[in-house]
Amino acid sequence: MSDIGEVCEPARARRSGGRSARVALRAAPLADDVRPVRAGMPGGQYKPLTDAGMAKIHQSALEALEVIGLSQAPKSGVEIMTAAGAIQGDDGRLRFPRALVEDMLAVAARDITLYARDPKHDLHLSGTNVHFGTAGAAVHIVDPVTLEYRESTAQDLYDGARLVDNLDNIHFYQRTMVCRDVVDNKEMDLNTLYACLAGTKKHVGTSFSDPSHVADCFDMLYMVAGGEEKWLERPFVSNSNCFVVPPMKFAEESCITMEDCIRRGMPMLLLSAGQAGATAPAPIALTIVQAVAECLAGVVYVNAIKKGAPAIFGTWPFVSDLRTGAMSGGSAEQALLTAGCAQMHRFYDLPGGAASGISDSKLPDMQAGWEQGITNSLAGLSGLNMCYEAVGMHASLLGFCLESLVLGDDLLGQAMRLVRGIDVTEDSTSIEAMKEVCLGGPGHYLGSEQTLSLMQTEYIYPNVGNRMSPKEWNEAGKPLLLDTAIRRKNDILAKAGCRVDPEIDAAIRARFNIYFR
């Protein structure tokens, strides 16, 4: 975790001057095992679904797979799944007997690790371990100063990756925006992958717009990994794969991509992204039923290709504002959907991921704060393994804001502190410290040995959030939160370089047309 820094100097000259506020400084970085928050802490305290409710959703999902099934599987997928026991009807739909689903659940991968190029950032997807990160396919970058939306570029994607690499509470970087400056689709896939890899050594998630692009992208991965064998030892990129088009249809090209990636050892995010009231049913519970059914079909598909292949159960339903039909990613209903999905992941004991942290607001403002705070907190408290789209996303996934990454790092630190909960131990409930203070002591705990020893391990402090008194804030020049975030963003980007070895970087740029520097 980054040190608690001095109060930032105001970014604008009109607020220059003033003394620095009093802040606590850490003498040295803390070891991972004593940091107040860290990746993979267990959640699971929040449960909007009862045990009976989860069982009912499970039974309804199995019924949907048997009675309705899924249409439009590619020929290869039909062959793979029917060989495993799925049944293709005269209407072309594949239906899945309960016994088949149960058999595939029995062999599905559990307790998987999503590797990072730096092992300290490995993500252990077990139980209710919680990890926050990015995702999405925003087509605009948000400038919170000019209030303008412009088309996102490969450079923006690279800058986002470099920021995430230096923000402790963002644990992985999945593609956040579309490289709109790269016209050729294959070059866009290559630039998307490399911008992420060049920017961070944390786990990366990416997608492929066409199955024919997979081979060259893997050649790039082998170059970064140091060869195919090294890649297979620690596959550090996962494929975010929309293998279904809700309601209950396979996405043919995505399925073909999935088949190829699984055989090449890449972990899979099985992503079902229906929208309640539009491409998914309006009732929250039935929306979860459809998402679970679609992802169970994905479990059959994946394990029919390769038993135990690493896959994330990506029930990822969204919410509609039923007055307009527009997406409402920052709503309380979205928070409930995500938390309910997390419970179903635990019901199956499968590694799971869903969306949290999306804001419908166009800017990093108070609306964005409450939307991201509520949805991320409930996702973490529900024990969601992979909380995607947790920071940076605005305008219901249409806009991405780099400053929001910096602000979101603070927000996620607070959310993870909620996930950690209250430590109740013999030491933390002993009244010895109370006796020392109250019976002849100073009458307060400010300088007590216990307070000082817990200052950094029990409490988390914001990097950009402002806790000054009004007097201190005035004397510091009245710094605004956005100014502080802009300064921290600029400081990080000024120092963050390419995270790929220079020789490999040069070789990749010589072979592929890379758009960012």
NORWOCOR-V749418 format. One record per pair of residues at least 12 apart in sequence whose C-alpha atoms are under 10 Angstrom apart, sorted by the first residue. I is the first residue (numbers start at 1). J is the second residue. If there is no record, write none. Layout:
I/J, I/J
This chain:
1/29, 1/30, 1/31, 1/32, 1/35, 1/36, 1/37, 1/38, 1/166, 1/167, 1/168, 1/169, 1/413, 1/460, 1/463, 2/26, 2/28, 2/29, 2/30, 2/166, 2/167, 2/168, 2/461, 2/462, 2/463, 3/24, 3/25, 3/26, 3/27, 3/28, 3/29, 3/30, 3/461, 3/462, 3/463, 4/23, 4/24, 4/25, 4/26, 4/27, 4/460, 4/461, 4/462, 4/463, 4/464, 5/23, 5/24, 5/25, 5/26, 5/462, 5/463, 5/464, 6/20, 6/21, 6/22, 6/23, 6/24, 6/25, 6/463, 6/464, 7/19, 7/20, 7/21, 7/22, 7/23, 7/463, 7/464, 7/465, 7/466, 7/467, 7/468, 7/473, 7/476, 7/479, 7/484, 8/20, 8/21, 8/463, 8/464, 8/466, 8/476, 8/479, 8/480, 8/481, 8/483, 8/484, 8/485, 8/487, 8/488, 9/476, 9/477, 9/478, 9/479, 9/483, 9/484, 9/487, 10/476, 10/477, 10/478, 10/479, 10/480, 10/481, 10/483, 10/484, 10/487, 11/477, 11/479, 11/480, 11/482, 11/483, 11/484, 11/485, 11/486, 11/487, 12/477, 12/479, 12/480, 12/483, 13/477, 14/477, 14/478, 15/474, 15/475, 15/476, 15/477, 15/478, 15/479, 15/480, 16/475, 16/476, 16/477, 16/478, 16/479, 17/474, 17/475, 17/476, 17/477, 17/478, 18/472, 18/473, 18/474, 18/475, 18/476, 18/477, 18/478, 19/472, 19/473, 19/474, 19/475, 19/476, 19/477, 20/472, 20/473, 20/475, 20/476, 20/477, 21/467, 21/468, 21/469, 21/471, 21/472, 21/473, 21/474, 21/475, 21/476, 22/468, 22/472, 23/467, 23/468, 24/455, 24/456, 24/461, 25/456, 26/455, 26/456, 29/456, 30/456, 30/457, 31/457, 32/120, 33/457, 34/454, 34/456, 34/457, 34/458, 35/456, 35/457, 35/458, 35/459, 35/460, 36/413, 36/416, 36/417, 36/420, 36/454, 36/455, 36/456, 36/457, 36/458, 36/459, 36/460, 36/461, 37/168, 37/169, 37/412, 37/413, 37/414, 37/415, 37/416, 37/417, 37/418, 37/419, 37/420, 37/457, 37/458, 37/459, 37/460, 38/130, 38/131, 38/168, 38/169, 38/170, 38/171, 38/413, 38/416, 38/417, 38/420, 39/121, 39/122, 39/123, 39/124, 39/129, 39/130, 39/131, 39/132, 39/168, 39/169, 39/170, 39/171, 39/172, 39/416, 40/122, 40/123, 40/124, 40/125, 40/126, 40/127, 40/128, 40/129, 40/130, 40/131, 40/132, 40/171, 40/383, 40/385, 40/386, 40/416, 40/419, 40/420, 41/128, 41/129, 41/130, 41/131, 41/380, 41/383, 41/385, 41/416, 41/417, 41/419, 41/420, 41/421, 42/126, 42/127, 42/128, 42/129, 42/130, 42/131, 42/380, 42/381, 42/382, 42/383, 42/384, 42/385, 42/416, 42/419, 42/420, 42/421, 43/127, 43/128, 43/129, 43/130, 43/378, 43/379, 43/380, 43/381, 43/382, 43/383, 43/384, 43/385, 43/416, 43/418, 43/419, 43/420, 43/421, 44/127, 44/128, 44/129, 44/130, 44/339, 44/342, 44/343, 44/346, 44/378, 44/379, 44/380, 44/381, 44/382, 44/383, 44/384, 44/419, 45/128, 45/378, 45/380, 45/381, 45/382, 45/383, 45/418, 45/419, 45/420, 45/421, 46/339, 46/340, 46/342, 46/343, 46/377, 46/378, 46/379, 46/380, 46/381, 46/382, 46/383, 46/419, 47/336, 47/339, 47/340, 47/342, 47/343, 47/378, 47/381, 47/382, 47/383, 48/336, 48/337, 48/339, 48/340, 48/341, 48/343, 48/378, 48/382, 49/285, 49/336, 49/339, 49/340, 49/341, 49/342, 49/343, 49/344, 50/340, 50/343, 51/343, 51/344, 51/347, 53/285, 53/340, 53/344, 54/285, 54/288, 54/289, 54/340, 54/341, 54/343, 54/344, 54/346, 54/347, 55/344, 55/347, 56/285, 56/289, 57/285, 57/286, 57/287, 57/288, 57/289, 57/290, 57/292, 57/293, 57/344, 58/288, 58/289, 58/292, 58/293, 58/296, 58/344, 58/347, 58/348, 59/98, 59/289, 59/293, 60/286, 60/288, 60/289, 60/290, 60/292, 60/293, 61/98, 61/286, 61/288, 61/289, 61/290, 61/291, 61/292, 61/293, 61/294, 61/295, 61/296, 61/297, 62/96, 62/97, 62/98, 62/99, 62/101, 62/102, 62/289, 62/290, 62/292, 62/293, 62/296, 62/297, 63/95, 63/96, 63/97, 63/98, 63/289, 63/293, 64/95, 64/96, 64/248, 64/289, 64/290, 64/292, 64/293, 64/294, 65/86, 65/94, 65/95, 65/96, 65/97, 65/98, 65/101, 65/248, 65/290, 65/292, 65/293, 65/294, 65/296, 65/297, 66/86, 66/87, 66/94, 66/95, 66/96, 66/97, 66/98, 66/101, 66/293, 67/93, 67/94, 67/95, 67/96, 67/97, 68/93, 68/94, 68/95, 68/96, 68/248, 69/86, 69/87, 69/88, 69/89, 69/92, 69/93, 69/94, 69/95, 69/96, 69/97, 69/248, 69/249, 69/293, 69/294, 69/297, 70/88, 70/92, 70/93, 70/94, 70/95, 70/96, 70/244, 70/245, 70/246, 70/247, 70/248, 70/249, 70/250, 70/293, 70/294, 70/297, 71/88, 71/89, 71/91, 71/92, 71/93, 71/94, 71/95, 71/244, 71/245, 71/247, 71/248, 71/249, 71/250, 71/251, 71/252, 72/92, 72/93, 72/94, 72/244, 72/245, 72/248, 72/249, 72/250, 72/251, 72/252, 73/92, 73/93, 73/94, 73/243, 73/244, 73/249, 73/250, 73/251, 73/252, 73/253, 73/255, 73/256, 74/250, 74/251, 74/252, 74/253, 74/254, 74/255, 74/256, 75/252, 75/256, 76/252, 76/255, 76/256, 76/259, 77/94, 77/250, 77/252, 77/255, 77/256, 77/259, 77/301, 77/302, 77/304, 77/305, 78/92, 78/93, 78/94, 78/301, 79/304, 80/259, 80/300, 80/301, 80/302, 80/303, 80/304, 80/305, 81/94, 81/95, 81/96, 81/100, 81/297, 81/300, 81/301, 81/302, 81/303, 81/304, 81/305, 82/94, 82/95, 82/96, 82/301, 82/304, 83/304, 84/96, 84/100, 84/103, 84/104, 84/300, 84/301, 84/303, 84/304, 84/305, 85/97, 85/99, 85/100, 85/101, 85/300, 85/304, 86/98, 86/100, 86/101, 86/297, 86/300, 86/301, 93/248, 93/249, 93/250, 94/249, 94/250, 94/297, 95/297, 96/293, 96/296, 96/297, 96/300, 100/297, 100/300, 101/293, 101/296, 101/297, 101/298, 101/299, 101/300, 101/301, 102/296, 102/300, 103/300, 103/303, 104/296, 104/297, 104/299, 104/300, 104/301, 104/302, 104/303, 104/304, 104/307, 104/308, 105/296, 105/299, 105/300, 105/303, 105/308, 105/348, 105/349, 105/350, 106/303, 106/307, 106/308, 106/348, 107/299, 107/300, 107/303, 107/304, 107/306, 107/307, 107/308, 107/309, 108/299, 108/300, 108/302, 108/303, 108/304, 108/306, 108/307, 108/308, 108/309, 108/310, 108/311, 108/348, 108/349, 108/350, 108/351, 109/299, 109/303, 109/307, 109/308, 109/309, 109/310, 109/311, 109/312, 109/349, 109/350, 109/351, 110/125, 110/126, 110/127, 110/308, 110/309, 110/310, 110/311, 110/312, 110/348, 110/349, 110/350, 110/351, 110/352, 111/124, 111/125, 111/126, 111/127, 111/310, 111/349, 111/350, 111/351, 112/124, 112/125, 112/126, 112/267, 112/308, 112/309, 112/310, 112/311, 112/312, 112/350, 112/351, 113/125, 113/126, 113/234, 113/235, 113/236, 113/267, 113/310, 113/351, 114/172, 114/202, 114/203, 114/204, 114/234, 114/235, 114/236, 114/237, 114/238, 114/266, 114/267, 114/310, 114/311, 114/312, 115/201, 115/202, 115/203, 115/204, 115/233, 115/234, 115/235, 115/236, 115/237, 115/238, 115/267, 116/171, 116/172, 116/200, 116/201, 116/202, 116/203, 116/204, 116/234, 116/235, 116/236, 116/237, 117/197, 117/200, 117/201, 117/202, 117/203, 117/204, 117/224, 117/225, 117/231, 117/234, 117/235, 117/236, 117/237, 117/499, 118/200, 118/201, 118/202, 118/203, 118/236, 119/201, 119/202, 119/203, 119/234, 119/236, 120/201, 120/202, 121/165, 121/168, 121/171, 121/172, 121/201, 121/202, 121/203, 122/171, 122/172, 122/201, 122/202, 122/203, 122/234, 122/236, 123/171, 123/172, 123/202, 123/203, 123/385, 123/386, 124/351, 124/385, 125/312, 125/350, 125/351, 125/352, 125/353, 125/384, 125/385, 125/386, 126/346, 126/349, 126/350, 126/351, 126/352, 126/385, 127/345, 127/346, 127/349, 127/350, 127/351, 127/352, 127/383, 127/384, 127/385, 128/342, 128/343, 128/345, 128/346, 128/349, 128/351, 128/352, 128/380, 128/381, 128/382, 128/383, 128/384, 128/385, 128/386, 129/351, 129/380, 129/382, 129/383, 129/384, 129/385, 129/386, 129/419, 130/171, 130/352, 130/353, 130/379, 130/380, 130/381, 130/382, 130/383, 130/384, 130/385, 130/386, 130/387, 130/416, 130/419, 130/420, 131/169, 131/170, 131/171, 131/172, 131/353, 131/379, 131/380, 131/383, 131/384, 131/385, 131/386, 131/387, 131/388, 131/390, 131/412, 131/416, 132/169, 132/170, 132/171, 132/172, 132/173, 132/353, 132/355, 132/356, 132/357, 132/376, 132/379, 132/380, 132/384, 132/385, 132/386, 132/387, 132/388, 132/389, 132/390, 132/391, 132/409, 132/412, 132/413, 132/415, 132/416, 133/164, 133/169, 133/170, 133/171, 133/172, 133/173, 133/174, 133/176, 133/203, 133/204, 133/205, 133/355, 133/356, 133/357, 133/386, 133/387, 133/388, 133/389, 133/390, 133/391, 133/392, 133/405, 133/409, 133/412, 134/160, 134/161, 134/164, 134/170, 134/171, 134/172, 134/173, 134/174, 134/175, 134/176, 134/204, 134/205, 134/355, 134/356, 134/357, 134/358, 134/386, 134/387, 134/388, 134/389, 134/390, 134/391, 134/392, 134/393, 134/405, 135/172, 135/173, 135/174, 135/175, 135/176, 135/177, 135/204, 135/205, 135/206, 135/240, 135/355, 135/356, 135/358, 135/387, 135/388, 135/389, 135/390, 135/391, 135/392, 135/393, 135/397, 136/174, 136/175, 136/176, 136/177, 136/178, 136/206, 136/240, 136/355, 136/358, 136/388, 136/389, 136/390, 136/392, 136/393, 136/397, 136/398, 136/399, 136/400, 137/152, 137/174, 137/175, 137/176, 137/177, 137/178, 137/179, 137/207, 137/389, 137/393, 137/397, 137/398, 137/399, 137/400, 138/151, 138/152, 138/175, 138/176, 138/177, 138/178, 138/179, 138/180, 138/392, 138/393, 138/394, 138/395, 138/396, 138/397, 138/398, 138/399, 138/400, 138/401, 139/151, 139/152, 139/153, 139/176, 139/177, 139/178, 139/179, 139/180, 139/397, 139/398, 139/399, 139/400, 140/152, 140/153, 140/156, 140/177, 140/178, 140/179, 140/180, 140/394, 140/395, 140/397, 140/398, 140/399, 140/400, 140/401, 141/153, 141/156, 141/157, 141/177, 141/178, 141/392, 141/393, 141/394, 141/398, 141/399, 141/400, 141/401, 141/402, 142/362, 142/363, 142/364, 142/392, 142/393, 142/394, 142/395, 142/398, 142/399, 142/400, 142/401, 142/402, 142/403, 142/404, 143/362, 143/363, 143/364, 143/399, 143/400, 143/401, 143/402, 143/403, 144/362, 144/363, 144/364, 144/365, 144/401, 144/402, 144/403, 144/404, 144/482, 144/486, 145/363, 145/482, 145/483, 145/486, 147/362, 147/363, 148/362, 148/363, 149/362, 149/363, 149/398, 149/399, 149/400, 149/401, 150/180, 150/399, 151/177, 151/178, 151/179, 151/180, 151/181, 151/399, 152/176, 152/177, 152/178, 152/179, 152/180, 152/181, 152/399, 152/400, 153/177, 153/178, 153/179, 153/180, 153/181, 153/182, 153/191, 153/192, 153/515, 153/516, 154/177, 154/178, 154/179, 154/180, 154/181, 154/182, 154/188, 154/191, 154/192, 154/194, 154/195, 154/196, 154/514, 154/515, 154/516, 154/517, 155/179, 155/181, 155/191, 155/192, 155/195, 155/514, 155/515, 155/516, 155/517, 156/176, 156/177, 156/178, 156/179, 156/195, 156/400, 156/401, 156/402, 156/516, 157/175, 157/176, 157/177, 157/178, 157/179, 157/191, 157/192, 157/193, 157/194, 157/195, 157/196, 157/199, 157/400, 157/402, 157/516, 158/175, 158/191, 158/192, 158/193, 158/194, 158/195, 158/196, 158/197, 158/198, 158/199, 158/200, 158/498, 158/516, 158/517, 159/195, 159/196, 159/198, 159/199, 159/200, 159/402, 159/489, 159/492, 159/493, 159/496, 159/497, 159/516, 159/517, 160/173, 160/175, 160/176, 160/177, 160/195, 160/196, 160/199, 160/200, 160/392, 160/400, 160/401, 160/402, 160/403, 160/405, 160/406, 160/489, 160/493, 161/173, 161/174, 161/175, 161/176, 161/195, 161/196, 161/197, 161/198, 161/199, 161/200, 161/201, 161/202, 161/204, 161/402, 161/496, 161/499, 162/195, 162/196, 162/197, 162/198, 162/199, 162/200, 162/201, 162/489, 162/492, 162/493, 162/495, 162/496, 162/497, 162/498, 162/499, 163/199, 163/200, 163/402, 163/403, 163/405, 163/406, 163/488, 163/489, 163/490, 163/491, 163/492, 163/493, 163/496, 164/196, 164/199, 164/200, 164/201, 164/202, 164/402, 164/405, 164/406, 164/409, 164/492, 165/196, 165/199, 165/200, 165/201, 165/202, 165/203, 165/492, 165/496, 165/499, 166/199, 166/200, 166/202, 166/406, 166/409, 166/489, 166/492, 166/493, 166/496, 167/405, 167/406, 167/408, 167/409, 167/410, 167/492, 168/409, 168/410, 168/412, 168/413, 169/406, 169/408, 169/409, 169/410, 169/411, 169/412, 169/413, 169/414, 169/415, 169/416, 170/202, 170/387, 170/390, 170/391, 170/405, 170/406, 170/408, 170/409, 170/410, 170/412, 170/413, 171/202, 171/203, 171/204, 171/386, 171/387, 171/409, 172/200, 172/201, 172/202, 172/203, 172/204, 172/205, 172/386, 172/387, 172/388, 173/196, 173/197, 173/199, 173/200, 173/201, 173/202, 173/203, 173/204, 173/205, 173/206, 173/237, 173/388, 173/389, 174/192, 174/193, 174/196, 174/202, 174/203, 174/204, 174/205, 174/206, 174/207, 174/237, 174/238, 174/239, 174/240, 174/388, 174/389, 175/192, 175/193, 175/195, 175/196, 175/204, 175/205, 175/206, 175/207, 175/240, 175/389, 176/192, 176/196, 176/205, 176/206, 176/389, 176/391, 176/392, 176/393, 176/397, 176/399, 176/400, 176/401, 177/192, 177/393, 177/397, 177/398, 177/399, 177/400, 178/191, 178/192, 179/191, 179/192, 179/195, 179/515, 181/515, 182/513, 182/514, 182/515, 185/208, 185/209, 185/210, 185/213, 186/208, 186/209, 186/210, 186/211, 186/212, 186/213, 186/214, 186/216, 186/217, 187/213, 187/217, 187/512, 187/513, 187/514, 187/515, 188/208, 188/209, 188/213, 188/513, 188/514, 188/515, 189/206, 189/207, 189/208, 189/209, 189/210, 189/213, 189/214, 189/216, 189/217, 190/206, 190/207, 190/208, 190/213, 190/214, 190/216, 190/217, 190/218, 190/220, 190/512, 190/513, 190/514, 190/515, 191/217, 191/512, 191/513, 191/514, 191/515, 191/516, 192/205, 192/206, 192/207, 192/208, 192/217, 192/514, 192/515, 193/205, 193/206, 193/207, 193/208, 193/217, 193/218, 193/220, 193/221, 193/237, 194/206, 194/217, 194/220, 194/221, 194/224, 194/500, 194/505, 194/508, 194/509, 194/512, 194/514, 194/515, 194/516, 195/498, 195/514, 195/515, 195/516, 195/517, 196/237, 196/499, 197/221, 197/224, 197/236, 197/237, 197/498, 197/499, 197/500, 198/224, 198/497, 198/498, 198/499, 198/500, 198/501, 198/505, 198/516, 198/517, 199/496, 199/497, 199/498, 199/499, 199/500, 200/496, 200/497, 200/498, 200/499, 200/500, 201/236, 201/498, 201/499, 201/500, 202/236, 202/237, 203/235, 203/236, 203/237, 203/238, 204/235, 204/236, 204/237, 204/238, 204/239, 204/240, 205/236, 205/237, 205/238, 205/239, 205/240, 205/241, 205/267, 205/268, 205/269, 206/237, 206/238, 206/239, 206/240, 206/241, 206/269, 207/237, 207/238, 207/239, 207/240, 207/241, 207/242, 207/254, 207/257, 207/258, 207/269, 208/239, 208/240, 208/241, 208/253, 208/254, 208/257, 208/258, 209/241, 209/253, 209/254, 209/257, 210/253, 210/254, 210/256, 210/257, 211/253, 211/254, 211/255, 211/256, 211/257, 211/258, 211/259, 211/260, 211/261, 212/253, 212/256, 212/257, 212/260, 213/257, 214/257, 214/258, 214/260, 214/261, 214/264, 215/260, 215/261, 215/264, 216/512, 218/231, 218/261, 218/264, 218/266, 219/508, 220/504, 220/507, 220/508, 220/511, 220/512, 221/235, 221/236, 221/237, 222/235, 223/504, 223/505, 223/507, 223/508, 224/500, 224/501, 224/504, 224/505, 224/507, 224/508, 225/500, 225/504, 226/504, 228/264, 228/265, 231/264, 231/265, 231/266, 232/264, 232/265, 232/266, 233/265, 234/265, 234/266, 235/264, 235/265, 235/266, 235/267, 236/266, 236/267, 237/265, 237/266, 237/267, 237/268, 238/261, 238/262, 238/265, 238/266, 238/267, 238/268, 238/269, 238/310, 238/311, 238/312, 239/257, 239/258, 239/261, 239/262, 239/266, 239/267, 239/268, 239/269, 239/270, 239/271, 239/311, 239/312, 240/254, 240/258, 240/267, 240/268, 240/269, 240/270, 240/271, 240/312, 240/314, 241/254, 241/255, 241/257, 241/258, 241/261, 241/268, 241/269, 241/270, 241/271, 241/272, 241/314, 242/254, 242/255, 242/258, 242/269, 242/270, 242/271, 242/272, 242/273, 242/314, 243/255, 243/256, 243/257, 243/258, 243/269, 243/270, 243/271, 243/272, 243/273, 243/294, 243/295, 243/297, 243/298, 243/301, 244/270, 244/271, 244/272, 244/273, 244/274, 244/291, 244/294, 244/295, 244/297, 244/298, 245/271, 245/272, 245/273, 245/274, 245/279, 245/294, 246/272, 246/273, 246/274, 246/275, 246/278, 246/279, 246/280, 246/290, 246/291, 246/294, 246/317, 247/272, 247/273, 247/274, 247/275, 247/278, 247/279, 247/280, 247/281, 247/290, 247/291, 247/294, 248/272, 248/274, 248/279, 248/280, 248/290, 248/291, 248/293, 248/294, 248/295, 248/297, 249/294, 250/294, 250/297, 250/298, 255/298, 255/301, 255/302, 258/270, 258/301, 258/302, 258/305, 259/301, 259/302, 259/305, 259/306, 260/305, 262/302, 262/303, 262/305, 262/306, 262/309, 262/310, 262/311, 263/302, 263/305, 263/306, 263/309, 265/306, 265/309, 265/310, 266/309, 266/310, 266/311, 267/309, 267/310, 267/311, 267/312, 268/302, 268/309, 268/310, 268/311, 268/312, 268/313, 268/314, 269/295, 269/298, 269/310, 269/311, 269/312, 269/313, 269/314, 269/315, 269/351, 269/352, 269/353, 269/354, 270/294, 270/295, 270/296, 270/297, 270/298, 270/299, 270/302, 270/311, 270/312, 270/313, 270/314, 270/315, 270/316, 270/352, 270/353, 271/291, 271/294, 271/295, 271/298, 271/312, 271/313, 271/314, 271/315, 271/316, 271/317, 271/353, 271/354, 272/290, 272/291, 272/292, 272/293, 272/294, 272/295, 272/298, 272/313, 272/314, 272/315, 272/316, 272/317, 272/318, 272/354, 273/291, 273/294, 273/314, 273/315, 273/316, 273/317, 273/318, 273/354, 273/355, 274/287, 274/288, 274/290, 274/291, 274/294, 274/315, 274/316, 274/317, 274/318, 274/319, 274/320, 275/287, 275/291, 275/316, 275/317, 275/318, 275/319, 275/320, 275/321, 275/325, 275/326, 275/327, 275/328, 275/329, 276/288, 276/317, 276/318, 276/319, 276/320, 276/321, 276/322, 276/325, 276/327, 276/328, 276/333, 276/334, 276/337, 277/318, 277/319, 277/320, 277/321, 277/322, 277/325, 277/326, 277/327, 278/318, 278/319, 278/320, 278/321, 278/322, 278/325, 278/326, 278/327, 279/317, 279/318, 279/319, 279/320, 280/317, 280/318, 280/319, 280/320, 281/319, 282/319, 282/320, 282/322, 284/317, 284/318, 284/319, 284/333, 284/334, 284/336, 284/337, 284/340, 285/336, 285/337, 285/340, 285/341, 287/315, 287/316, 287/317, 287/318, 287/319, 287/337, 287/341, 288/315, 288/316, 288/317, 288/337, 288/338, 288/340, 288/341, 288/344, 289/315, 289/341, 289/344, 290/315, 290/317, 291/313, 291/314, 291/315, 291/316, 291/317, 291/341, 292/313, 292/314, 292/315, 292/316, 292/317, 292/341, 292/344, 292/345, 293/315, 294/313, 294/314, 294/315, 295/312, 295/313, 295/314, 295/315, 295/316, 296/313, 296/314, 296/315, 296/348, 298/311, 298/312, 298/313, 298/314, 299/311, 299/312, 299/313, 299/350, 310/351, 311/350, 311/351, 311/352, 312/345, 312/350, 312/351, 312/352, 312/353, 312/354, 312/385, 312/386, 313/341, 313/342, 313/344, 313/345, 313/348, 313/349, 313/350, 313/351, 313/352, 313/353, 313/354, 313/385, 313/386, 314/341, 314/342, 314/345, 314/351, 314/352, 314/353, 314/354, 314/355, 314/386, 314/388, 315/337, 315/338, 315/340, 315/341, 315/342, 315/344, 315/345, 315/352, 315/353, 315/354, 315/355, 316/334, 316/337, 316/338, 316/341, 316/342, 316/352, 316/353, 316/354, 316/355, 316/356, 316/388, 317/329, 317/334, 317/337, 317/338, 317/341, 317/354, 317/355, 318/330, 318/331, 318/333, 318/334, 318/335, 318/337, 318/338, 318/354, 318/355, 318/356, 319/331, 319/332, 319/333, 319/334, 319/335, 319/337, 320/333, 320/334, 321/333, 326/360, 326/396, 327/360, 327/395, 327/396, 327/397, 328/358, 328/359, 328/360, 328/361, 328/395, 328/396, 328/397, 329/355, 329/356, 329/357, 329/358, 329/359, 329/360, 329/361, 329/371, 329/372, 329/375, 329/393, 329/394, 329/395, 329/396, 329/397, 330/356, 330/357, 330/358, 330/359, 330/360, 330/361, 330/367, 330/368, 330/369, 330/370, 330/371, 330/372, 330/373, 330/374, 330/375, 330/376, 330/394, 330/395, 330/396, 331/357, 331/358, 331/359, 331/360, 331/370, 331/371, 331/372, 331/374, 331/375, 332/371, 332/374, 332/375, 332/378, 333/375, 334/355, 334/356, 334/357, 334/358, 334/371, 334/374, 334/375, 335/355, 335/356, 335/357, 335/358, 335/371, 335/372, 335/374, 335/375, 335/376, 335/377, 335/378, 335/379, 336/374, 336/375, 336/378, 336/379, 336/382, 337/354, 337/355, 337/356, 337/375, 337/379, 338/353, 338/354, 338/355, 338/356, 338/375, 338/376, 338/378, 338/379, 338/380, 338/382, 338/384, 338/387, 339/354, 339/355, 339/356, 339/375, 339/376, 339/377, 339/378, 339/379, 339/380, 339/381, 339/382, 339/383, 339/384, 340/378, 340/379, 340/382, 340/384, 341/353, 341/354, 341/355, 341/379, 341/382, 341/384, 342/354, 342/378, 342/379, 342/380, 342/381, 342/382, 342/383, 342/384, 342/385, 342/386, 342/387, 343/382, 343/383, 343/384, 344/384, 345/383, 345/384, 345/385, 346/382, 346/383, 346/384, 346/385, 350/385, 351/384, 351/385, 351/386, 352/383, 352/384, 352/385, 352/386, 352/387, 353/379, 353/384, 353/385, 353/386, 353/387, 353/388, 354/379, 354/384, 354/385, 354/386, 354/387, 354/388, 354/389, 354/390, 355/375, 355/376, 355/379, 355/384, 355/386, 355/387, 355/388, 355/389, 355/390, 356/371, 356/372, 356/373, 356/374, 356/375, 356/376, 356/377, 356/378, 356/379, 356/380, 356/384, 356/386, 356/387, 356/388, 356/389, 356/390, 356/391, 356/393, 357/369, 357/370, 357/371, 357/372, 357/373, 357/374, 357/375, 357/376, 357/377, 357/378, 357/379, 357/387, 357/388, 357/389, 357/390, 357/391, 357/392, 357/393, 357/394, 357/408, 357/411, 357/412, 358/371, 358/372, 358/373, 358/375, 358/376, 358/388, 358/389, 358/390, 358/391, 358/392, 358/393, 358/394, 358/395, 358/396, 358/397, 359/371, 359/372, 359/373, 359/375, 359/389, 359/390, 359/391, 359/392, 359/393, 359/394, 359/395, 359/396, 359/397, 359/399, 360/372, 360/393, 360/394, 360/395, 360/396, 360/397, 360/398, 360/399, 361/393, 361/394, 361/395, 361/396, 361/399, 362/393, 362/394, 362/395, 362/396, 362/397, 362/398, 362/399, 362/400, 362/401, 363/392, 363/393, 363/394, 363/395, 363/399, 363/400, 363/401, 363/403, 363/404, 364/392, 364/393, 364/394, 364/401, 364/402, 364/403, 364/404, 364/405, 364/407, 364/408, 364/482, 365/404, 365/481, 365/482, 368/391, 368/392, 368/393, 368/394, 368/395, 368/404, 369/404, 369/407, 369/408, 369/411, 372/389, 372/390, 372/391, 372/392, 372/393, 372/394, 372/408, 372/411, 372/412, 372/415, 373/390, 373/391, 373/408, 373/411, 373/412, 373/414, 373/415, 374/415, 375/387, 375/390, 375/415, 376/388, 376/389, 376/390, 376/391, 376/411, 376/412, 376/414, 376/415, 376/416, 377/411, 377/412, 377/414, 377/415, 377/416, 377/417, 377/418, 377/419, 378/415, 378/418, 378/419, 379/415, 379/419, 380/412, 380/415, 380/416, 380/417, 380/418, 380/419, 380/420, 381/415, 381/416, 381/417, 381/418, 381/419, 381/420, 381/421, 382/419, 383/419, 390/405, 390/408, 390/409, 390/411, 390/412, 391/403, 391/404, 391/405, 391/406, 391/407, 391/408, 391/409, 391/411, 391/412, 392/404, 392/405, 392/406, 392/407, 392/408, 392/409, 393/405, 402/485, 402/486, 402/489, 403/482, 403/483, 403/484, 403/485, 403/486, 403/487, 403/488, 403/489, 403/490, 404/482, 404/485, 404/486, 404/489, 405/485, 405/489, 406/463, 406/464, 406/482, 406/484, 406/485, 406/486, 406/487, 406/488, 406/489, 406/492, 407/462, 407/463, 407/464, 407/465, 407/481, 407/482, 407/484, 407/485, 407/486, 407/488, 407/489, 408/464, 408/485, 409/462, 409/463, 409/464, 410/460, 410/461, 410/462, 410/463, 410/464, 410/465, 411/462, 411/464, 411/465, 413/460, 413/461, 413/462, 413/463, 414/459, 414/460, 414/461, 414/462, 416/460, 417/458, 417/459, 417/460, 420/458, 422/458, 423/458, 427/450, 428/450, 432/450, 433/445, 433/448, 433/449, 433/450, 433/451, 436/448, 463/484, 463/485, 463/488, 464/480, 464/481, 464/482, 464/483, 464/484, 464/485, 464/486, 464/487, 464/488, 465/480, 465/481, 465/482, 465/484, 465/485, 466/479, 466/480, 466/481, 466/484, 497/517, 498/517
